[in-house]
Amino acid sequence: MNRESDPLVSVIVPLYNCAEFLPECLESLLSQTYKNWNCVIANNCSTDGSQEIAYKYAAVDSRIRVHENQQFLKAVSNFNSGLRQISSDSKYCKIIFSDDWLFPECLEMMVAVAEANSSVGIVGAYGLQGRKVMWTGLPYPSACVSGRDIVRKFYLEDVYVFGTSTSLLFRSDLVRSRDPFFNESNLHSDTEACIELLNSCDFGFVNQVLTYTRVRPKSLTTFSAEMHTTVAGRLHELVKYGPNFLATDEIHFCIERKLNEYYRFLARNLVRRRGKDFWNYHEKKLTETGLGWSRMRLVKASLGELIGVFLNLGDMLDWFFRRRKLQREEEYLKRF
């Protein structure tokens, strides 16, 4: 696509100290086959030279401009700050994290799905995260899926296709209708926003890899994996939005399953000697859901993990002795 009649896409690049990767991010935007876009780089008081790189690109391409925060904001607050800068003329909106990048046909293919299906409010796609292809739970083709159905699949079948903000395209009117767009108390606010919006719109999907999410030390992705913030976020979303999509018995089933998963994870971390920040984080998140922190449940989960260890140890010993027996038989047969 390269027509003036193509709908405008506003792209937001939240930026904080990412000088090493920002050029690759912006070059991927400049390389898009879809040309009718503008870009706001939301600079969050960077100190590593990122600001100079941003202004260099803005000077070369008039579609790019830099928005400077007057004070440092937390990550999700900066996302919201950037989204408030989207063009009033834009029909679609896209975030690209400054250490990520887009494949050349990303905007073209996502816009095509949205334009072909007026009920679609969010478009996703396969993404490359490090070396892994992610968010592959939908069959081909899945250009337009009922919003309510995709959320039910998420809760009941663990089909997760929302990816990260980098892998999504939003209709701009949906972004403008919410301020703040993202829940700033939830690190996984992109998923929460999808769930809330899909109660009244459909989900578009491109069955191709269109985005790249970088996995690196000190990134939000790495922090999330280390602290296992995902399970806390999923439980929060289930309690808050589950009644909009699930029957009462389904909600109870999903909450119990998620709590079992949560406490098994916590039990495994007892032997890792995690610090006070780790335990305070998870106790706070469980309390915020209204389900509360249960020491008894943690004890039961720990006992279950110990039993599992002993059972696995028994299986390992059985395998070892069977293996040794076979080796002795092979050694005996070699004599003849």
N, C-alpha and C positions, 0 to 999 in steps of 0.2 A: 504493500500500500504506500502510495506517495501522492495522495490527492489532497488538495486544500479542503475538500468536503469531508474528509475523514474526521471523526470526532476527536476532540482534543483530549489528550491524556496528561494529567498533572502527575509528575514524578517527584517524590520526596526522598531525599538522601539525608537521614539523620547522621550527624558527624561529631565524633569526639576522638581526637588523638588517633587518627588512622592514616597517617601520611604514607605508610608503606603500601597500603592496599587501595587507597582512594583513586589513583590514576586508573587502575584496572577496572574499578567499578564504573567510573565515568566514561572510559573508552568503550565499555560494553553498551552504554546508553547511546553514545554517538554512533555506534555500529548497528543500531536497530534498523531493520528493513522498514519499519513503521516510522514515519518522519514527523507526524503532527503531535508533538509532545513539548511540554516545557518542564523545567526542573528547578526545584528549590532545594538548595543544600542548607540544612538547618544546623549551623555550626554552634556547638554547645561549649563555647569557651575553650577551644582546642589550644594546646601549647606546644605541639610537636612539629609545626610546619604544615599541618593540614589546612589551616586557613589560607596560607599563601597558594597552595595547590588549587584550592577551590576557586579563588579569585582569578587564577591563571586561566582556568577552564571557562569561567564566566566571561572573561575578556575576549576569548576566542569565539564563543558561540552565544549569541544573544538569547537563545532559549534557556540558558542557565543563569540563575542568579543566586546570591548568597544571602541568607537570613541569619543575623547575629543575635543570639540570646544575650540579654543584658546581664543575666546571672546564670550560674551553672544549674542545670536541671538533672534530676534522675532520668534514667534511660527512657522509661515509658512516657514521662512528662515531656521529654524532648520530642518523642514521636508525635504526641498531640500538638505540640507547638508547631512542628512542621506541617501537620495536616491543616492547621488553621490558615496556612499560606497558600492553599491550592487555588488555582485560578477559578474565578466565578464562571468562566466560559467552558470549563472542563466537563466532559461527560463521564470520564473515568479517572481513577486515581490509583497510583501504585507507589509502594514504598520499596526502596532498595537499601539495605543496610550497607554502610560504606566499606565493609570488608567482603561483601558479596558481589556477584555480577550476574548479568543476564546473557543468555544465548541470543544470537542476532534476531531470530524470529519471535521472540517472547511477546512483545507488545502486539505485533501483527496477529498472532494466533489467538491470544487472549481476547483482544478486541473483536475479532471475527466471531468467536463463540458468543460473546455478550450481544453483539449486534444481531446475530441470527436468532436470539432467544430473549424477547423483551422481559420475560419474567425473571431472568437471571440477575442477581445483585452482586454476586461474588464469583470470580473465576479462579480456579486453581490449576495445577499441573504437576507432573512428576518433577522432582528436583534432585540435583546431585548434591549430597552432603558429604564433604570430604571425597571418599571414593565410592560411597554407597548411593544407589538410586533409591529415593524415598517416595512415600505417599502414593503407593501403587495399588491401593485397595479397590479401585473401581474397574469394572470390565470395559473393554473397548467395544463401541464408542460410548462415552458418557458426557456428551456435550451439554446436556441439560438434565439435571436430577432434581427431584422434589427436595426442597430445603428441609422439610420435616422428615422425609425418609432418610436423608443423609445423616441427620442428627440422631435419629433412632438407631441407625447402623453403628454410629460412633459409640453410643451408650451400650447397646445390647451385644454388638459383635466386635467391638474394638476396631472398627474400620476408621482409621484416621487419615484424612486426605487434605487437611487444611494447611499442613506444612508450617511455614513461618510467614511473617509479613512480606518478605522478599518474594515468596512464591505465590502471592495473591494479587488479584486486581479487583478493586471495589468500584461500584457505581458512585460517582461523586455526590449525588443527591443524598445517598445514605450516609456518607461521611459528614456532609453539612448538617444533617438532621440531628447529629449527636455531638454535644460538646461538654466534656471531653469525649472523643471517639473511643479511646481505650480506657479501661478501668486501671487507674494508676497504682492501685494497691495489689494488682495481680500481674506477676511476671509473664504469665501466659495469657495476657489480655487479648492477643490476636485471636486465639481460639475462642475466648469468651465472646468477643465481638461477633465472630462468625455464627456461633450458636444463637445468640440473641437475634441477629438479623435474619437468619434462616427460618425463623418462625413465620416470616411473612414474604419471603422471596425464595427463588430457586438457586441452585448451585451449578455453575458451569465448570467443565473440566476438560483439559487438553491432555490426551494420553501420549505426551511426549515430554522429554526432559527440557525444560525451558530456563531453569535458574540454577545458580550455584551458591550453596551456603558453606562458608569457610568454617572449619573447626580449628580453633587455635587457643593457646593458653590465654586466660583472663577475658575471654569473650563470654557473652551471655549464654551461648550454647554450652560452653564448657562448664560454666558455673552451674547451669541448670542440671547437667549430667552429674556433677559432683555432689550437689545437694539433693538431687532427685526431686526437684521442684515440680516436675510434671504430675506426680501422683497427688500432690497437694492441690494443684490447680484443677485437675480433673474432678477431684472430690468436691471442691468448691462449686464448680460449674454444674455438677450433677445435682447437688442439693438446691442450688438457686434456680436452675432452668429445667431440671428433669420433669417437674409437674406439667410443663408446657408441652411435653412430647411423649411422656410415658404414662401408662396406667399405674395405679397405686402399687399393685403387686410387683410390677416391673421396676419401679423406683426402689422398693425395699430390697429386691434381689440385687440390683446394681450397686446400691450403697453398701450392702453387706460384702459383696465381692470386692469392691474397691477398698473397704476398710481392712479386709483380710490381706489384700495385697500390700496396703500401707504398713500394717504392723509387722508383716513378714520382712519387709524391707528394713524397718527400724530394728527388728530383732537381729538381723544380720549385721547391723552396724554397731551393736553392743560390743562385739569383740574387736572392732576396729578403733576403739577408743576415740570416737569423734568428740570434737570440742564442744564447749558450752553453746557456741553460736548455732551449731547444727541442731542440738536438742531444743534450744529455745525457738528456733525457726519452726520446727515441726510441731512442737507443742502449741505454739501460737496459731499455726494454720489449722490444726484440728479443732482448736477452741473456736476459731472464727467461723467454722462451718456450722457451729451449734451442736456438733456431735460430741465434742469434749475429748479430753485427753484421758486415756484409760491405762493405768499402770497394770491392772489385772490382765487386760487384753495383750499388753506387751509381754507379760510373763508367759501367758499361754502360747503366744507366737514364738517366744524364745524356746520353750519346751518342744514345740513342734519342729523347730529348726534343728535342735539337738537330736531329736529322734531321727530326723531325716539324715543327719550326718552319720549316726551309728548304722542306719540301714544301708547307706551308701558305702560305709566302711566294710560292712559285711559282704556286700556285692563285690567290692574291690578285692577283698581277701579271697573270696570264692573264685573270682576270675584268675587271681595270681596262682592259686594252688592248682587249678585246672590247667593253666598254661604250663606250669612246672611239670605236671604229670605228662602232658603231651611232649614236652621237650625231652624228658627221660625216655619216653617210648621211642621217639625218633632216634635218640642216641643209641638205644639198644638195637634197633633195626639196622642201623648203619654198620654194625659189627658183622652182619651176615652178607 
